[in-house]
Amino acid sequence: MKTKFPNHLIGCFDIGKSKQYAYAEAPNGKYLKVFNFNNDLAGFQDCYNRLESFRKEENLEGILMGAESTGSYGEPLSAWLQTKGIKMVGVNSKHVRRYKEVIDNSPLKSDKKDPIVGTRIVQQGAYYDPIPSKGLAGELREQSKHRKSLKIKINRVTNQLESQIVRVFPEFINVMKSITLQTSLNLLAESPLPADIIALGERKLTKRIEKLSRKQLGKERAKELLKAAKESIGITECSVSISLAIKDLIDEYKFLDTKLKRIELEIKTLLVESSEAQIIMSHPNIGAITAAEIIGETGGLNNYSNPEKLMKLSGLNLFELSSGIHKGQRRITKRGRSDLRQTLYLAGLRMCRKGSPYRAQYERYIKTMKKPQAVVAIAKKLLRVLHALVKKNEVYNASFAVTKK
């Protein structure tokens, strides 16, 4: 066995919503037959009693259990077992899917087979230590995930709002440029239809727009919008129902936007407590949200001895498929944490802008590679720089971007 726990009972869970399945095996080949237990305290206690009893029978030092990353269902079990002294590790779902045929030369996937497959993987040492969601890093990760969820909901509501507006007043978007500006939202909430705009008249509409935009917009925009309303090609049927839908969507958008601002304020408040966050944000074009996502997804850059481990965690490490005289093209693995990879890629895009200390290197890269590949290369360089800054406990200076390879 390649595992670091040779004298341990080794097993794996198949995580489910209401029932969990478990299997465990001793180093001498004796095993605890696959059993299931409920996803509650009584079930957890029953599982622990079986594993601990078998461990004592085989006179083993401890218990090492693996589990696939299957959402939130397994988190309470993992946390509870760790309080009992059981070491919990993660098993990659891709490994389970590919290794299952080695067990019995069959593509069969079942609740009883998967724990056995997972156990074999853990025995070979092909597991990973989950990044614990605790402390400041845990809070930042949960807050960042919540923020991302809110952004997705806001985009959905925005698209729905636009789809309703183009049915009754498509010219509104061309005149006001954006439907998510406060001026547009408040004007639509009161006057969502062309007929409503026409009913206001030029004088009232001008005053309304000036008030909503704090006089950034005025008579010219009012005249343009009034003209568009009179010439609108929007439908007039079902206008009452569509008008109501528009108002409801605006209310939902404002509600979600308020929650988004609140969560972003909470994230910034949490970052004040983190010296690592201050170092990361000292880098040009790295803001509070990006810093929070990096710390939350990694558990803190200071926990990694070298940046290559961070590359692997984010799926930015390279691989190729070569055989014989064929030399495969090198690509990033896209394994690991996709949210971290997305954060680094978007940060890499910002580093490619004019005026960035990485701009010259980006321009050299695009002479020999495609632009997305160049952005990835810059993102990897950025990660190395941030790791070095945190390890050395230094704020950013321009020489880091030039000298750090």
C-alpha positions, 0 to 999 in steps of 0.5 A, spaced: 500 500 500 502 507 498 497 510 503 501 513 509 496 509 514 499 502 513 496 499 520 489 502 519 482 500 517 481 503 511 474 504 507 470 508 504 462 511 504 457 512 498 454 518 500 446 519 499 441 524 501 437 519 506 442 513 507 449 512 506 453 506 505 460 504 508 465 498 507 472 497 510 478 493 510 484 491 514 491 490 511 490 483 512 484 482 507 479 481 512 473 486 511 467 489 514 461 487 509 458 493 505 452 496 510 448 502 510 445 506 515 441 512 516 443 519 515 441 521 522 445 521 529 443 514 530 445 512 524 452 515 525 453 512 531 451 505 528 456 506 523 462 508 528 460 502 533 461 497 527 467 501 524 470 501 531 469 494 533 472 491 527 478 496 528 479 493 535 478 486 533 484 487 528 488 490 533 489 496 528 491 503 530 486 507 527 481 508 521 481 512 515 475 513 511 474 516 504 468 519 501 466 522 494 465 529 494 457 529 493 455 536 495 452 537 502 449 531 504 456 528 506 458 534 510 455 532 517 457 525 517 464 527 515 464 532 521 461 528 526 466 522 525 472 527 525 470 528 532 471 521 534 478 521 531 476 518 524 481 521 519 476 523 513 479 524 506 476 525 499 476 521 493 475 523 486 469 521 483 472 521 476 477 516 479 471 512 482 468 512 475 474 509 471 476 504 476 470 501 477 471 496 471 477 494 474 474 491 480 469 486 477 470 487 469 463 491 469 461 498 468 456 496 474 455 502 478 451 501 485 451 503 492 454 497 494 459 497 489 462 504 490 464 504 497 469 498 495 471 501 489 473 507 493 476 503 498 481 500 493 483 507 491 484 510 498 488 504 499 493 506 493 494 513 496 490 516 491 486 520 495 486 528 497 485 531 504 479 536 503 480 543 505 476 544 511 471 550 511 473 553 518 475 559 520 476 565 516 477 562 510 471 557 511 467 564 512 470 567 506 468 561 502 461 560 504 460 568 503 463 567 496 459 561 494 453 565 496 455 571 492 456 567 486 449 564 487 446 571 488 449 573 481 446 567 477 439 569 480 440 576 478 442 575 471 436 570 470 432 575 473 435 581 468 434 576 462 427 575 464 426 582 465 429 584 458 424 579 455 418 582 457 420 589 456 422 587 448 415 584 448 411 591 449 417 596 449 423 594 445 425 601 444 426 603 451 433 599 451 435 603 446 434 609 449 436 608 456 442 604 454 441 599 460 435 596 464 439 595 470 440 602 472 436 605 477 433 610 473 431 605 468 428 600 473 424 606 477 422 609 471 419 602 468 416 600 475 412 606 474 411 606 467 412 600 464 408 601 457 409 606 451 402 608 453 404 610 460 410 614 457 405 618 453 400 619 458 406 623 462 407 628 457 414 631 455 414 636 461 412 630 467 417 625 464 422 630 464 421 632 471 421 624 472 427 623 469 431 628 472 429 626 479 431 619 478 437 620 475 439 626 479 439 631 473 444 627 469 439 626 464 434 631 462 429 634 457 433 631 451 433 623 454 425 625 455 424 627 448 427 621 445 424 616 450 417 620 448 418 619 441 420 612 441 414 610 445 409 614 440 413 610 435 413 603 439 412 596 435 411 593 442 405 588 442 398 591 446 395 585 447 396 582 454 399 589 456 396 588 463 399 582 465 406 583 462 406 590 466 405 586 472 410 581 470 415 587 469 413 590 476 414 584 479 421 582 476 423 589 478 422 588 485 425 581 485 431 584 482 432 590 487 431 585 492 437 580 490 441 586 488 440 589 496 442 582 498 448 582 493 451 589 496 450 586 503 454 580 502 459 584 499 460 588 505 460 582 509 466 580 505 470 586 505 468 586 513 471 579 514 477 581 510 479 587 514 481 581 519 486 577 514 493 580 513 493 575 508 488 578 504 491 585 505 497 582 502 493 579 496 489 586 495 496 590 495 497 587 488 494 591 482 487 589 479 486 585 485 480 587 489 476 584 495 472 579 492 477 576 488 482 576 494 476 573 498 475 567 493 482 565 493 483 565 500 476 561 501 477 556 495 485 555 497 484 555 505 490 560 505 496 561 500 500 560 506 498 553 507 502 551 500 509 549 500 510 551 493 505 554 487 505 548 483 500 545 489 496 551 488 496 549 480 494 542 481 488 545 486 485 549 481 486 545 475 491 549 471 497 544 471 498 541 464 498 534 461 499 531 455 497 525 451 503 522 448 505 515 445 511 513 441 513 518 436 506 522 437 507 528 441 500 530 444 498 538 445 499 540 452 493 542 456 490 544 463 487 538 466 481 542 469 481 538 475 480 541 482 476 547 484 473 550 478 471 556 482 478 557 483 480 556 476 475 561 474 477 566 479 484 566 477 482 566 469 478 572 470 484 575 474 488 573 469 484 577 464 485 583 468 492 583 468 492 583 460 490 590 460 494 596 458 498 599 463 498 592 467 505 590 469 504 583 465 502 586 459 508 586 456 509 578 457 502 577 455 503 581 448 509 576 447 505 570 449 500 571 444 505 571 438 506 564 439 499 562 442 492 563 442 489 569 447 486 564 452 492 560 452 496 566 454 491 569 459 492 562 462 499 563 462 498 570 465 493 567 471 499 562 473 504 567 473 499 571 477 498 565 482 506 564 483 507 572 485 501 572 490 504 565 493 511 568 493 508 575 496 504 571 502 510 566 503 514 572 504 509 576 508 511 582 503 506 587 500 506 587 492 512 591 488 513 592 481 519 587 481 515 581 483 511 581 476 518 582 472 522 577 476 517 571 479 517 566 474 
